[in-house]
Amino acid sequence: MKIVDIRRKFAKELIVSSSLNINTSRLGPVKQAKIMILEKSYQVLIVNSLPLIVFKSDRSLFFPYIESCDFFQGPDVTIDRGALPYILRGADVMAPGIISYSNFMVDEVVFVKCEGIPRVVAVTKALVSSEQLSNMRKGKVLKNLHYVGDKIWKEVQRIFQK
């Protein structure tokens, strides 16, 4: 793992190319930008000392860093507490564990929340639309991309929690 300084212009281009719905007014102007290069071809865009976006080196996949989800607007689902231990071990989100959800499309980034927990516990990618979910009783709904306690989270915590 290593951290590399990048130009602010390049950071802005990455944010735009990610197609994520980021609240730029809340983030403020880009004063400092870096990229943390992780194992397994993942990188983390760090803006103003805040880990913001995780992406694959080939830029085929972008998603918010779990602790920066407040800077993004997007659909979410709420799971029951019984599903939480499985999600926090990397399991995909299954239809029976979902209590409520907002509208989303296939391949859209969806935030997973848990009843009684005020923050996002996982960042996922929709395998089906919310319209299809309304007719589902079983099966995978969301692919787990990033969750509290995964390798990406641990590497970033190791650097930023000193």
Disulfide bonds with the S-S distance in Angstrom:
none
